[in-house]
């Protein structure tokens, strides 16, 4: 029994010695038990919140530590590298000012850059701790810096003037096209830097450019701009005076008379009406008999483009009465204008015969129309060759009872409906209702749809119409009603390269697309409820304006 007890005692002593030896390795004790250095912190105790040019570092303190030294570098850090030993090392705390690990701010970092990070505890009396590495040697990344004033840029059809924070150090500007191909590089003069502004000449109309400002090799800001179209050519151009508040019947008739007087063919002539940037204008006609307000009539034979001029914010057309397209017109176009419902309810509500080769909305915003954007009514024989919606946002339309585009009668012909590079948001009824009409093709490409289709209504209702519907590269995100319907058509419907979120719910006439997502719209867009459809998702689809810039 004594022998067994003796063996047990010896075993316990040996185990204790082994435990002490093991602890000495982990806790930086020497094997003889002397206290030779400060303890190290654990990697998991280090956290980083990175912004563009600074980061906030937090960590658990170390007992008996007087101060901490922090090293960051864009080069790899490891134990064999001495303090400050890389070509890009930044060292903080050597003046003994960092005495705790609560919200230590390190600044003068470079935006959109990966950094390695290590920390050690120091004391005047005890040897420094060993290095502790953020996430065991992983990196953190700063956010992209943005020194441009994004709201101040002045963009015309062939140049752009940009502005930035003149207190920031910069050296050059690089311009690429929307696909990242080089266009031009500019070295900034001392005057450019002091003024914080630069004009980039020689651009092309209707083209997307990416403008990046650098300090040496460090990127300090980036803009994506799209130049507007040049003022469309026409038989006659008329620029509205800046003190005009109404596009009236008198103005339309005056423009018509001047165009014809200049030699235009009275039965078929084209006019561009330039609307100065920043203006807000009513549009209203007059009843020739009573003199009361009436729909604004486009004069017979006139093809017209209402064109928002560059040089400021998009002009706003706020019609109190509808646009009357009666008669014959090669085209009616709205370009680079913001249109709101000023009381008209319908933008076009055509009840008399008309022949129109092309109706186009390009680079526009149409917001808040209580009823349809385009409606044909009263069995009037009306023909539209092409209805085009291009690079346009249509939002907050319908109020539950009116389709966005509505022509449900055999008297109406709309040869083609083409919707491209556009966003449809909060449309409360059918998007396209054309049952019984003569429609040959509906083409939808690169469109973002969010919160569309009312209860029991359709994306496309072409009941009994032998129309080909082609949809490509489009995002269907969230229906306005869970009883929304999909497509009803007598023709062929095809979808290619499209995406659908889990909250795009259809009660009937359902369709599926190539990419049925498990995520909701809130997961793939930045802030869809407030109109920001910038993609967070990895795929590229929908309205190109919402696809993030790639480095």
Buried (B, 14 or more C-beta within 10 A) or exposed (E): EEEEEEEEEEEEEEEEEEEEEEEBEEEBBEEEEEEEBBBBBEBEBBBBEBBBBEBBBBBBBBEEBBBBBBBBBBEEBEEEBEBEEBEEBBBBBBEEEBEEBEEBEBEEBBBBBEBBBBBBBBBEEBEBBBBBBBBEEEBBEBBBBBBBBBEEBBBBBBBBBBBBEEEBEBBBBBBBEBEEEEBBEBEBEEEBBEEBBBEBEEBEBBBBBBBBBBBEEBBBBBBBBBBBBBBBEBBBBBEBEEEEEBBBBEBBBEBBEEBBEEEBEEEBBBBBBBBBBBBBBBBBBBEEEEEEBBBBBBBEBBBBBBBBBBEEEBBBBBBBBBBBBBBBBBBBBBBBBBBBBBEBBBBBBBBBBBBBBBBBBBBBBBBBBBBBBBBBBEEBBBBBBBBBBBBBBBBBBBBEEBBBBBBBBEBBBBBBBBBBBBBBBBBBBBBBBBBBBBBBBBBBBBBBBBBBBBBEBBBBBBBEBEBBBBBBBBBBBBBBBEBBBBBBBEBEBEBEBBBBBBBBBBBEBEBEBEBEBEBBBBBBBBEBEEBEBEBEBEBBBBBBBBBEEEE
